[in-house]
Amino acid sequence: MDDAPSLVWHVAFGPDGVHLRGGRPAHADVTFTCDLETARSIHNGEQSAQGAFMAGHLRVGGDINALLAHQDLLASLSDTLGAVRDVTGP
């Protein structure tokens, strides 16, 4: 990945639900990092997140067990990701 400007979003899990927020959190259990081109490719269905990871274009850091434990909550983010789609759109 190059040093191009990036967009930063974070997902917060709490008693009141799951939220997508702009910016870096004070603490993150899991992080995903990619460039804007990769984000667009994943968004447009041209590449899967797994494919981007395997190709080295998407990095995952932190507590992978926390990610696996919240798969169902992450799946519920489809509508919430509209804000990201607006920025990374085609």
Rosetta blueprint (number, residue, H / E / L):
1 M L
2 D L
3 D L
4 A L
5 P L
6 S L
7 L L
8 V L
9 W E
10 H E
11 V E
12 A E
13 F E
14 G E
15 P L
16 D L
17 G E
18 V E
19 H E
20 L E
21 R E
22 G E
23 G L
24 R L
25 P L
26 A L
27 H L
28 A L
29 D L
30 V E
31 T E
32 F E
33 T E
34 C E
35 D L
36 L H
37 E H
38 T H
39 A H
40 R H
41 S H
42 I H
43 H H
44 N L
45 G L
46 E L
47 Q L
48 S L
49 A H
50 Q H
51 G H
52 A H
53 F H
54 M H
55 A L
56 G L
57 H L
58 L E
59 R E
60 V E
61 G E
62 G E
63 D L
64 I H
65 N H
66 A H
67 L H
68 L H
69 A H
70 H L
71 Q H
72 D H
73 L H
74 L H
75 A H
76 S L
77 L L
78 S L
79 D L
80 T L
81 L L
82 G H
83 A H
84 V H
85 R H
86 D H
87 V H
88 T H
89 G L
90 P L
